[in-house]
C-alpha cells in the first residue's frame, strides 16, 4: 500500500459517516405533516363561498327538469348533469378569478369597463333573469310548505318566504366583520346538508336498481341527441348554469381577500369622492386586493368551489334524477306531472316517507336558493347602478310583491 493510499484511508476512517438517521426521517415526516395541517387549516377557513354558490345549482327549478328527465329517460341523462356541472365549475372559476384579481364583482366590472348603454342592457337582462329565478324559488318554497302543512295556502307560503330578506339583513354584510358572514355561511351550509341528507335517505329507500345501471348513465348515450332527449338536456343545462350565480361567484370571494389585507396592513386608504369620476368604480368599491392576497386566496377559492359543486351540487341533481328514474320511469302520469302529482307518485311508488323527504328537500332548497338569489340581486343592483342600499331593498320588496301577485293570479 502506497503512502497516498494510507493517507486516503485515514481520511475515510476519520470522516464522520452521513448515513440517514431515524431523527432526520422523523423530522422530515413532521415537517410534511405540519405543511399538510397548515394547508388543511387554510382550506377550512375558505369553506363557505363555494357552498353558497352551489345553492344556485340545487334550486327548485332543477327539480322539475331532473324529474322530467328521469321519468322520460331513466338514468341516461345523468351524463348531461355531469357535463353541466363541469361547465359550471369552469364558468365559476372565471368569475372567481375576476373577483379575486380585480376586486370587482361582475356587475361592478361591467359598470367600470363597458359603455353605459351596454351596462344598462346587461343590467336589465340580469334583473329579468333574477326575477324569473326568484319566482321559481318562492313558488317552490310555497308548494313545499303546502305539501308538508296542507292547511297553509300557497299565497301564505309565498309571503312567509319573504322572511329570507330579514335573514340577509341580520347576517349578510360582507363589508363588516367576518364573524357575521361566517355565521351566515354556516347557516346556508347546514341547509344544504339538510337537502343532501334528505336525498341520501330517499336513495336508500329505492329498490330493484343496481349501482352499475346508475353509473352507466354518466356515459354518453344516443338518447341525448334524440329530439325529446335534446330538449330535456337543454333544460337540465339551462336550469344548472344560472346567470345570477356568476355575479354571485365574482363577489362572494372578496371578503376573505379584504380580511387577508386588513390583518397584514395592506389595505390602501379610501380615496376621496372627488378623485372618482366617469366610469371609474367609486367609493363603495375602492378596494383592490394586494398581490399577496391574490396569491394566497385564488387557488384555494377555486379548489373549494370545485369541491362544493362536484360533490354537493352534482350529488343533489343526480339524486333527483335517480329517484325519478327509479320510481317514475315508464309511468305515463309522471312525464307531464306537476310537483304535487310527483310528490304523490313518489309516496305511492316508494313509500310515504319518500314523499315527505321530497317535500322537505324542496322546502330547504327554496329557502337557500331564495336567500342566494336575493344576494345576487343586491350585487347586480349595487354594482351596475351604484345605488344606495335603501333603493336595493326597495327593488327586492317590489320583486317579492310581484311574486305574490303572480302566484295569486295563478290560483
Secondary structure, DSSP 8 states (H G I E B T S, - for coil): --HHHHHHHHHHHHS------HHHHHHHHHHHHHHHHHHHHHHHHHTTHHHHHHHTTSSHHHHHHHHHHHHHHTTTTHHHHHHHHHHHHHHHHHHHHHHHHHS--HHHHHHHHS-HHHHHHHHHHHHHHHHHHHHHHHHHHHHHHHHH-TTS-HHHHHHHHTHHHHHHHHH--TTS-HHHHHHHHHHHHHHHHHHHHHHHHHHHH--S--HHHHHHTTS--GGGGSHHHHHHHHHHHHHHS-HHHHHHHHHTTHHHHHHHHHHTT-------GGG--TTS--GGG-----HHHHHHHHHHHHHHHHHHIIIIIHHHHHHHHHHHHHHHTT-TTTTT--HHHHHHHHHHHT-HHHHHHHHHHHHHHHHHHHHHHHHHHHHHHHHHH---HHHHHHHHHHHHHHHHHHHHHH-
